[in-house]
Amino acid sequence: MSSSGKHDDGKSKPYLDKIEASYQPLDFCFHPTRPNLLAAALVDGSVEIHDVQTPSHNNGSPEKVAAFSDDEDDEVDSLLSSLSLHTQRIPSSKSTISLQQQQDKTNNDNNNNNNDKHKTTEASCKSVAFSLDGTKLFSAGSAGDLIAIDAERACTFSMDSQWQKQVLWNIQPATEGQYNPITVIQPFQTNPHLFATGDDAGGVRLWDQRVCKSWSGGEGSSSSSTSYVNTPKKKHNQKTFQRAIPRPPGCVLSWKEQEDYISAIQVSQDEQTLIATSADCRLGVYDLRMNRDDTHTPNFRLSDDQEDELLSLQIMKHGKKVVCGTQEGVLSIFSWGTWGDCSDRFPGHPSSIDALLKIDEDTLLTGSSDGRIRVVQVQPDKLLGVIGDDHDGFPIEKLEFNSNRHLVGSLTHSNFIKLWDATILMGDDEDNDDDEGSDEGDDDDNSNAEHAKVPVQPAKKSIGTTKHDSDDDWDDMDHDDDDSDDKDDNDGDSDDDDSDSDKDDDDDEPVTINDKRKKRLKTENEQFFADL
């Protein structure tokens, strides 16, 4: 982990620290109860556990601070353990094919070029997630396998060759088809036993880890349970029919309704509905209460074609709205229960929105392919500011809070996972509590602690705050005429006198949390001069 402070050119870094992995990470996740632990899924097929403890978030512990050097050439190794979980060799051709399709392709290759069948590549680790209680760590490889390991043992410093003992179970394959990797692992937020997965071919599965066990099978293998999927229509007027495929142990529900890779999964608060976005431009809604084996009763709903790839997803407004990030840089907003088409669109991002992170019921962090992390308010739609843009122009693939919500991690196309100060997103009460804990024994006041936070870039004018900032043009109008009225009456004058200043209007309007957040963000001019 690189030490906090400055870039190599001497300029201040807008992020707190960055975790350097051995190879490029494709996914990462924080431990649900230990805020300093992070797991990374690497392109070489391994999983690494890192300690992300930083001087800014260790409650002033002198032992932790002493571990970090001010010398820019000195770096602290954050690596705790490295596990080579996915080491298979897989064909270098298109992976998401069925067994029969693979056999046909092999026959064709033998007839055309016998050398092609020997081309293989190393598997990679595509996704990783901790269980809700933090006792297990799930990882999925590009060969379609799903592995669970003992997280308690994995999160201790260990580089020995006995890591296989940490594997609790290994399911191969965990998806329909051959070499169809899992792209998303989403644990449930209240039930510690359940988690959902989405794969590269559009499949969605629900798992119960209590009955998961090691399994090696395929479409022709026997299994303790069976699921049914729709096959494509042979002709325009021919009905689809159901065919049975084996389910591995632990898979309690399975769907294959979407046609491209699953980009994100969210589960409703009551855990009765699962929402999935896909690159096939449709939103999938799955009812978890109905028995999937009852083939006569559909338990899913697909939205209309949105004509734009859906890349990210969050449930907002206390379950009333579903927000999707799209390839064209638009936030598509669906109303709960109305799944045919989106009810609102929030344009403005110059590039695709690949990652969404929920701050509260009204506010999101967006990660875009232009490398910027933005703070966005939903309905009323408003861009509040930018908290990070130091990604060298690479797209942001994932954003995630650590368990105490003091850090935000961001993933891009490099060997680094960057950590950003999330305390600037807190309300005043949470912020004050954090300052009291981290500044205990110091004589600095709250204003000095505020200035010590990571600087935040302003929003560009291309995004804009649109109509929400129109009242600012009227600042200080007739201010001298209304000074005496402001002292006597701050409640009713704005309705009776059109010449009242905007100061009276602002006093009458309640100050929201997002108003306070926006005040913490630097303006464009302030950031420009700060970078000089």
C-alpha positions as CSV (number, residue, x, y, z in Angstrom):
1,M,0.0,0.0,0.0
2,S,1.4,3.3,-1.0
3,S,2.0,5.8,1.7
4,S,-0.4,8.8,2.0
5,G,0.7,12.2,1.0
6,K,1.8,13.3,-2.4
7,H,2.3,12.2,-6.0
8,D,5.7,11.7,-7.4
9,D,5.6,15.2,-8.8
10,G,5.0,16.6,-5.2
11,K,1.4,17.5,-5.6
12,S,-1.2,16.4,-3.1
13,K,-3.1,13.3,-3.8
14,P,-6.9,13.6,-3.8
15,Y,-7.3,10.1,-2.5
16,L,-6.1,8.7,0.9
17,D,-4.2,5.6,-0.2
18,K,-4.0,3.0,-2.9
19,I,-3.7,-0.7,-2.5
20,E,-1.3,-2.3,-5.0
21,A,-2.2,-5.8,-6.0
22,S,0.1,-8.3,-7.5
23,Y,-1.9,-8.4,-10.8
24,Q,-4.8,-6.3,-12.1
25,P,-7.9,-6.8,-9.9
26,L,-11.2,-7.5,-11.6
27,D,-13.3,-7.2,-8.5
28,F,-12.9,-6.3,-4.8
29,C,-14.9,-6.3,-1.6
30,F,-14.5,-5.0,1.9
31,H,-15.0,-7.3,5.0
32,P,-18.5,-6.7,6.4
33,T,-17.4,-6.2,10.0
34,R,-13.7,-5.4,9.9
35,P,-13.2,-2.1,8.1
36,N,-9.5,-2.5,7.4
37,L,-9.8,-5.7,5.4
38,L,-10.2,-6.0,1.7
39,A,-10.3,-8.9,-0.7
40,A,-9.3,-8.6,-4.4
41,A,-10.0,-10.9,-7.3
42,L,-7.0,-10.9,-9.6
43,V,-6.7,-11.6,-13.3
44,D,-4.2,-14.4,-12.7
45,G,-6.9,-16.5,-10.9
46,S,-5.8,-15.7,-7.3
47,V,-7.5,-13.9,-4.4
48,E,-5.5,-11.5,-2.2
49,I,-6.5,-10.2,1.2
50,H,-5.1,-6.7,2.1
51,D,-5.0,-4.6,5.3
52,V,-6.2,-1.1,4.2
53,Q,-5.6,0.6,7.6
54,T,-4.5,4.2,7.0
55,P,-3.2,6.8,9.3
56,S,-6.2,8.9,8.7
57,H,-8.6,6.2,9.9
58,N,-6.9,4.5,12.8
59,N,-8.4,6.6,15.7
60,G,-5.0,8.2,16.2
61,S,-3.2,5.0,17.1
62,P,0.5,5.8,17.3
63,E,1.5,2.2,16.5
64,K,-0.4,2.4,13.2
65,V,0.9,5.8,12.3
66,A,4.5,4.8,13.0
67,A,4.1,2.0,10.5
68,F,3.8,4.6,7.7
69,S,6.8,6.4,6.5
70,D,6.9,10.0,5.2
71,D,9.5,8.9,2.7
72,E,7.8,8.6,-0.7
73,D,10.2,5.8,-1.6
74,D,9.1,3.7,1.3
75,E,5.9,1.7,0.9
76,V,4.0,-0.4,3.4
77,D,3.1,-3.9,2.2
78,S,-0.6,-4.4,2.9
79,L,-0.8,-8.0,1.7
80,L,-2.0,-10.5,4.3
81,S,-2.6,-13.6,2.2
82,S,-2.7,-14.8,-1.4
83,L,-4.7,-17.8,-2.5
84,S,-4.4,-19.4,-6.0
85,L,-8.0,-20.6,-6.2
86,H,-8.7,-20.6,-9.9
87,T,-5.8,-22.3,-11.8
88,Q,-7.6,-24.1,-14.6
89,R,-6.6,-23.9,-18.2
90,I,-9.5,-22.9,-20.4
91,P,-9.9,-22.6,-24.2
92,S,-9.0,-19.1,-25.4
93,S,-12.1,-19.0,-27.7
94,K,-15.5,-17.7,-26.8
95,S,-16.4,-19.3,-23.4
96,T,-20.1,-19.2,-22.9
97,I,-21.1,-22.2,-25.0
98,S,-22.9,-25.4,-24.1
99,L,-21.3,-28.8,-24.0
100,Q,-22.9,-29.8,-27.4
101,Q,-21.8,-26.6,-29.0
102,Q,-18.3,-27.1,-27.7
103,Q,-18.3,-30.7,-29.1
104,D,-19.4,-29.4,-32.5
105,K,-16.8,-26.7,-32.4
106,T,-14.1,-29.3,-31.5
107,N,-15.1,-31.5,-34.5
108,N,-14.9,-28.5,-36.8
109,D,-11.5,-27.6,-35.4
110,N,-10.2,-31.1,-36.0
111,N,-11.3,-30.9,-39.6
112,N,-9.9,-27.4,-40.2
113,N,-6.9,-27.0,-38.0
114,N,-5.7,-29.5,-35.5
115,N,-3.4,-27.0,-33.8
116,D,-6.3,-24.7,-32.7
117,K,-7.7,-27.1,-30.2
118,H,-4.5,-26.9,-28.1
119,K,-4.8,-23.1,-27.6
120,T,-5.7,-22.5,-23.9
121,T,-5.3,-19.6,-21.5
122,E,-5.1,-19.4,-17.7
123,A,-8.4,-18.8,-15.8
124,S,-8.9,-15.6,-13.9
125,C,-10.9,-14.7,-10.8
126,K,-13.9,-12.7,-12.0
127,S,-15.8,-11.8,-8.8
128,V,-15.4,-12.0,-5.0
129,A,-17.7,-11.3,-2.0
130,F,-17.8,-11.9,1.7
131,S,-20.8,-13.5,3.3
132,L,-23.0,-11.3,5.4
133,D,-21.4,-12.4,8.7
134,G,-17.9,-12.4,7.3
135,T,-17.1,-16.0,8.0
136,K,-16.9,-17.1,4.3
137,L,-15.4,-15.6,1.2
138,F,-16.9,-16.5,-2.2
139,S,-14.9,-16.3,-5.4
140,A,-15.9,-17.1,-9.0
141,G,-13.5,-18.0,-11.8
142,S,-13.7,-17.6,-15.6
143,A,-14.1,-21.3,-15.9
144,G,-17.5,-21.1,-14.3
145,D,-16.5,-22.4,-10.9
146,L,-17.6,-21.1,-7.5
147,I,-15.5,-21.5,-4.4
148,A,-16.1,-20.7,-0.7
149,I,-13.2,-20.4,1.7
150,D,-12.8,-19.9,5.4
151,A,-12.5,-16.1,5.7
152,E,-11.2,-16.2,9.2
153,R,-8.2,-18.2,8.2
154,A,-7.8,-16.4,4.9
155,C,-7.7,-13.0,6.6
156,T,-4.6,-13.9,8.7
157,F,-1.0,-13.5,7.4
158,S,-0.2,-16.8,5.7
159,M,1.7,-17.5,2.5
160,D,2.2,-21.3,3.0
161,S,1.2,-24.0,0.6
162,Q,-1.6,-25.3,2.8
163,W,-4.2,-22.8,1.5
164,Q,-6.3,-25.7,0.1
165,K,-7.4,-26.5,3.7
166,Q,-9.2,-23.2,3.7
167,V,-11.5,-24.3,0.8
168,L,-15.0,-25.2,2.2
169,W,-16.5,-26.3,-1.1
170,N,-15.9,-26.0,-4.8
171,I,-18.7,-26.1,-7.3
172,Q,-17.7,-26.8,-11.0
173,P,-19.5,-25.5,-12.9
174,A,-21.8,-23.2,-11.0
175,T,-23.5,-21.9,-14.2
176,E,-25.3,-23.3,-17.2
177,G,-22.9,-24.1,-20.0
178,Q,-19.2,-24.7,-20.3
179,Y,-16.8,-21.9,-19.3
180,N,-19.6,-19.5,-18.4
181,P,-18.1,-17.3,-15.7
182,I,-20.1,-15.7,-12.8
183,T,-19.9,-11.9,-13.2
184,V,-21.7,-10.9,-10.0
185,I,-21.9,-12.3,-6.5
186,Q,-24.5,-10.5,-4.3
187,P,-25.0,-11.6,-0.6
188,F,-28.3,-10.8,1.0
189,Q,-28.3,-8.0,3.5
190,T,-30.3,-9.6,6.3
191,N,-30.2,-13.3,5.7
192,P,-26.6,-14.6,6.2
193,H,-27.3,-17.9,4.4
194,L,-28.4,-16.6,1.0
195,F,-26.6,-15.0,-1.9
196,A,-27.3,-14.5,-5.6
197,T,-25.1,-14.8,-8.7
198,G,-25.4,-13.6,-12.3
199,D,-23.3,-15.0,-15.1
200,D,-21.9,-14.0,-18.4
201,A,-24.7,-15.6,-20.4
202,G,-27.6,-13.8,-18.6
203,G,-28.3,-16.5,-16.0
204,V,-29.4,-15.6,-12.4
205,R,-29.2,-18.1,-9.5
206,L,-30.1,-18.0,-5.9
207,W,-27.9,-20.0,-3.5
208,D,-28.3,-21.3,0.1
209,Q,-24.8,-21.8,1.5
210,R,-26.0,-24.2,4.2
211,V,-26.5,-26.9,1.6
212,C,-23.7,-26.0,-0.8
213,K,-21.0,-28.7,-1.1
214,S,-18.3,-29.6,-3.6
215,W,-19.7,-30.8,-6.9
216,S,-18.4,-31.5,-10.3
217,G,-21.0,-32.0,-13.0
218,G,-22.6,-30.6,-16.1
219,E,-25.6,-30.7,-18.3
220,G,-25.4,-34.5,-18.5
221,S,-24.7,-35.1,-14.8
222,S,-27.1,-36.2,-12.1
223,S,-28.0,-33.7,-9.5
224,S,-30.2,-33.5,-6.4
225,S,-32.4,-30.8,-8.0
226,T,-33.5,-29.7,-11.4
227,S,-34.3,-26.3,-12.8
228,Y,-36.2,-25.3,-16.0
229,V,-35.2,-22.7,-18.5
230,N,-36.8,-21.3,-21.6
231,T,-35.2,-22.4,-24.9
232,P,-35.2,-19.9,-27.8
233,K,-38.1,-20.0,-30.3
234,K,-37.5,-22.2,-33.3
235,K,-40.1,-20.3,-35.4
236,H,-41.9,-17.0,-35.0
237,N,-45.2,-18.6,-34.1
238,Q,-43.8,-21.5,-32.1
239,K,-44.2,-21.4,-28.4
240,T,-41.1,-21.7,-26.2
241,F,-40.8,-24.9,-24.2
242,Q,-39.1,-25.8,-21.0
243,R,-36.1,-28.1,-20.7
244,A,-34.6,-29.4,-17.5
245,I,-31.0,-28.9,-16.5
246,P,-29.3,-30.1,-13.4
247,R,-28.7,-27.7,-10.5
248,P,-25.7,-28.1,-8.3
249,P,-26.2,-28.5,-4.6
250,G,-27.0,-25.3,-2.9
251,C,-28.7,-23.7,-5.9
252,V,-32.3,-23.3,-4.9
253,L,-33.6,-21.1,-7.8
254,S,-32.3,-20.6,-11.3
255,W,-33.3,-18.5,-14.3
256,K,-32.0,-18.0,-17.8
257,E,-34.2,-15.2,-19.1
258,Q,-31.7,-12.4,-20.1
259,E,-29.5,-12.7,-23.1
260,D,-26.3,-10.9,-22.2
261,Y,-24.1,-10.8,-19.2
262,I,-25.5,-9.7,-15.8
263,S,-23.9,-6.5,-14.8
264,A,-25.5,-5.9,-11.3
265,I,-27.9,-7.5,-8.8
266,Q,-29.8,-6.0,-6.0
267,V,-32.3,-7.6,-3.6
268,S,-35.3,-5.7,-2.1
269,Q,-35.3,-5.0,1.7
270,D,-38.0,-7.6,2.3
271,E,-35.8,-10.1,0.3
272,Q,-38.8,-11.1,-1.8
273,T,-37.7,-9.6,-5.1
274,L,-34.4,-9.7,-7.0
275,I,-33.5,-7.1,-9.6
276,A,-30.8,-7.7,-12.2
277,T,-29.4,-5.4,-15.0
278,S,-28.0,-6.8,-18.1
279,A,-26.1,-5.7,-21.2
280,D,-29.1,-6.9,-23.3
281,C,-30.7,-3.5,-22.4
282,R,-33.4,-5.0,-20.2
283,L,-34.1,-5.0,-16.5
284,G,-35.0,-8.3,-15.0
285,V,-37.3,-8.6,-11.9
286,Y,-37.5,-12.0,-10.2
287,D,-40.0,-13.1,-7.6
288,L,-38.2,-15.1,-4.9
289,R,-41.4,-16.3,-3.2
290,M,-42.6,-18.5,-6.0
291,N,-41.5,-22.1,-6.7
292,R,-39.4,-22.1,-9.9
293,D,-40.2,-25.7,-10.6
294,D,-43.8,-24.7,-11.2
295,T,-43.3,-24.1,-14.9
296,H,-46.8,-23.0,-15.5
297,T,-46.5,-19.9,-13.2
298,P,-44.0,-17.3,-14.4
299,N,-42.1,-15.7,-11.5
300,F,-40.1,-13.1,-13.4
301,R,-40.7,-9.9,-15.4
302,L,-38.5,-8.3,-18.0
303,S,-38.6,-4.6,-19.0
304,D,-38.9,-3.4,-22.5
305,D,-35.8,-3.0,-24.5
306,Q,-34.2,0.3,-23.2
307,E,-32.0,0.6,-26.3
308,D,-29.1,1.3,-24.0
309,E,-27.0,-1.2,-22.0
310,L,-27.8,-1.3,-18.3
311,L,-24.4,-1.4,-16.5
312,S,-25.1,-0.6,-12.8
313,L,-28.0,-0.7,-10.3
314,Q,-29.3,0.6,-6.9
315,I,-32.6,0.6,-5.1
316,M,-33.5,4.1,-3.9
317,K,-36.2,6.1,-2.2
318,H,-37.1,3.4,0.4
319,G,-37.7,0.8,-2.3
320,K,-39.9,3.1,-4.5
321,K,-37.3,3.7,-7.2
322,V,-34.8,1.6,-9.1
323,V,-31.9,3.5,-10.6
324,C,-29.8,2.1,-13.4
325,G,-26.6,3.4,-15.0
326,T,-26.4,3.1,-18.7
327,Q,-23.9,3.0,-21.5
328,E,-24.9,6.5,-22.8
329,G,-24.3,8.2,-19.4
330,V,-28.0,8.4,-18.4
331,L,-29.5,7.4,-15.1
332,S,-32.7,5.4,-16.0
333,I,-35.1,5.5,-13.1
334,F,-37.9,2.9,-12.7
335,S,-40.9,3.1,-10.4
336,W,-41.3,0.0,-8.3
337,G,-44.0,-2.2,-9.7
338,T,-43.9,-0.5,-13.2
339,W,-41.3,-2.5,-15.0
340,G,-42.2,-2.0,-18.6
341,D,-40.3,1.2,-19.1
342,C,-38.4,3.7,-17.0
343,S,-40.4,6.5,-15.5
344,D,-37.7,9.1,-15.5
345,R,-34.2,9.8,-17.0
346,F,-31.4,11.8,-15.5
347,P,-28.9,12.7,-18.3
348,G,-25.7,14.5,-18.0
349,H,-22.8,12.1,-17.5
350,P,-20.4,12.4,-20.5
351,S,-19.6,8.7,-20.5
352,S,-21.1,5.4,-19.4
353,I,-22.1,4.9,-15.7
354,D,-20.4,1.6,-14.8
355,A,-20.8,1.8,-11.0
356,L,-23.4,3.0,-8.5
357,L,-23.0,3.3,-4.8
358,K,-25.8,4.2,-2.5
359,I,-25.1,6.9,0.1
360,D,-28.6,7.3,1.4
361,E,-32.1,7.0,0.0
362,D,-31.7,10.2,-2.1
363,T,-28.0,10.3,-2.9
364,L,-25.7,8.2,-5.0
365,L,-22.0,8.0,-5.9
366,T,-21.6,7.3,-9.7
367,G,-18.4,5.8,-11.2
368,S,-18.1,6.8,-14.9
369,S,-15.8,5.6,-17.7
370,D,-14.3,9.1,-17.7
371,G,-12.6,8.2,-14.4
372,R,-14.7,10.6,-12.2
373,I,-16.6,9.8,-9.0
374,R,-19.6,12.0,-8.8
375,V,-22.1,12.7,-6.0
376,V,-25.6,12.8,-7.4
377,Q,-29.0,13.5,-5.9
378,V,-32.0,11.7,-7.3
379,Q,-35.4,13.3,-7.6
380,P,-35.0,16.2,-7.5
381,D,-32.1,15.4,-9.9
382,K,-29.0,17.3,-9.1
383,L,-25.2,16.9,-9.4
384,L,-23.6,17.9,-6.1
385,G,-20.0,17.6,-6.9
386,V,-17.0,15.3,-7.7
387,I,-15.0,13.5,-5.0
388,G,-12.4,11.8,-7.2
389,D,-10.9,12.1,-10.7
390,D,-7.4,10.6,-10.3
391,H,-7.9,7.4,-12.3
392,D,-5.8,8.4,-15.3
393,G,-8.8,8.4,-17.6
394,F,-9.6,4.7,-17.0
395,P,-13.2,3.7,-16.4
396,I,-14.4,3.1,-12.9
397,E,-15.6,-0.5,-12.7
398,K,-16.7,-0.7,-9.0
399,L,-17.3,1.5,-5.9
400,E,-17.8,0.2,-2.4
401,F,-17.9,1.5,1.2
402,N,-15.9,-0.2,3.9
403,S,-17.9,-1.4,6.9
404,N,-17.7,1.8,8.9
405,R,-18.3,3.9,5.8
406,H,-15.2,6.0,6.3
407,L,-13.6,4.8,3.1
408,V,-14.8,4.4,-0.5
409,G,-12.8,2.0,-2.7
410,S,-12.6,2.4,-6.4
411,L,-11.6,-0.1,-9.0
412,T,-10.2,0.7,-12.5
413,H,-8.0,-0.8,-15.2
414,S,-4.8,-0.8,-13.2
415,N,-3.1,-2.8,-10.4
416,F,-4.3,-0.3,-7.8
417,I,-7.5,0.0,-5.7
418,K,-7.8,3.6,-4.5
419,L,-9.3,4.6,-1.2
420,W,-11.2,7.9,-0.9
421,D,-12.3,9.8,2.2
422,A,-16.0,9.1,2.7
423,T,-16.4,11.2,5.8
424,I,-17.2,14.2,3.7
425,L,-20.4,12.4,2.7
426,M,-21.6,12.1,6.3
427,G,-24.2,14.2,8.1
428,D,-23.0,16.7,10.7
429,D,-23.8,14.3,13.6
430,E,-21.8,11.5,12.2
431,D,-19.0,13.8,11.2
432,N,-18.7,15.3,14.6
433,D,-18.7,11.9,16.3
434,D,-15.9,10.8,14.0
435,D,-13.9,14.0,14.6
436,E,-14.1,13.5,18.4
437,G,-12.8,10.0,18.1
438,S,-10.0,10.7,15.7
439,D,-8.8,14.0,17.2
440,E,-8.9,12.9,20.9
441,G,-6.0,14.6,22.7
442,D,-5.6,17.3,20.0
443,D,-6.2,21.0,20.6
444,D,-7.2,21.7,17.0
445,D,-10.7,22.9,16.5
446,N,-13.3,21.5,14.1
447,S,-12.5,24.0,11.4
448,N,-8.9,22.7,11.2
449,A,-10.2,19.1,11.0
450,E,-12.5,20.1,8.2
451,H,-9.6,21.7,6.2
452,A,-7.6,18.6,6.7
453,K,-10.0,16.5,4.6
454,V,-9.3,15.4,1.1
455,P,-10.1,18.2,-1.4
456,V,-13.0,17.6,-3.6
457,Q,-13.2,18.6,-7.2
458,P,-16.2,20.6,-8.5
459,A,-18.7,19.5,-11.0
460,K,-18.1,20.5,-14.6
461,K,-20.5,22.8,-16.3
462,S,-21.4,20.2,-18.9
463,I,-23.2,18.3,-16.1
464,G,-24.6,21.4,-14.5
465,T,-27.0,21.9,-11.6
466,T,-29.7,23.1,-14.0
467,K,-32.7,24.8,-12.4
468,H,-31.7,24.1,-8.8
469,D,-29.2,26.9,-8.8
470,S,-31.3,29.6,-10.4
471,D,-32.0,31.3,-7.1
472,D,-28.4,32.1,-6.7
473,D,-28.7,34.8,-9.4
474,W,-30.8,36.8,-7.1
475,D,-28.4,37.0,-4.1
476,D,-28.1,40.4,-2.3
477,M,-31.0,42.0,-4.2
478,D,-32.6,44.7,-2.0
479,H,-30.6,43.4,0.9
480,D,-30.1,46.9,2.3
481,D,-33.8,47.6,2.2
482,D,-34.7,44.5,4.2
483,D,-32.1,44.4,6.9
484,S,-34.5,45.6,9.6
485,D,-37.2,43.2,8.4
486,D,-34.9,40.3,8.7
487,K,-34.3,41.0,12.4
488,D,-38.0,41.3,13.3
489,D,-39.7,38.7,11.1
490,N,-38.1,35.8,9.1
491,D,-41.2,33.7,8.5
492,G,-43.9,35.6,6.5
493,D,-42.3,38.4,4.6
494,S,-41.3,36.3,1.6
495,D,-44.9,35.7,0.8
496,D,-46.1,39.3,1.2
497,D,-43.3,41.3,-0.4
498,D,-41.8,40.3,-3.9
499,S,-38.8,42.5,-3.2
500,D,-37.6,40.5,-0.2
501,S,-34.0,39.2,-0.5
502,D,-33.1,35.5,-1.1
503,K,-31.7,35.5,2.4
504,D,-35.2,35.4,3.8
505,D,-36.2,32.6,1.3
506,D,-33.2,30.6,2.4
507,D,-34.1,31.0,6.1
508,D,-37.6,29.7,5.4
509,E,-36.4,26.6,3.5
510,P,-35.2,23.7,5.5
511,V,-31.5,22.9,5.1
512,T,-31.1,19.3,3.8
513,I,-28.2,17.0,4.2
514,N,-27.3,17.4,0.6
515,D,-27.2,21.1,1.0
516,K,-24.6,20.6,3.8
517,R,-22.7,18.1,1.6
518,K,-22.6,20.6,-1.3
519,K,-21.1,23.3,0.9
520,R,-18.2,20.9,1.6
521,L,-17.4,20.6,-2.1
522,K,-15.0,23.1,-3.6
523,T,-16.1,25.3,-6.4
524,E,-14.4,25.1,-9.8
525,N,-12.4,28.3,-9.2
526,E,-11.3,27.1,-5.7
527,Q,-10.1,23.8,-7.1
528,F,-8.3,25.5,-10.0
529,F,-6.2,27.7,-7.7
530,A,-5.7,24.9,-5.2
531,D,-4.0,22.9,-8.0
532,L,-1.6,25.7,-8.9
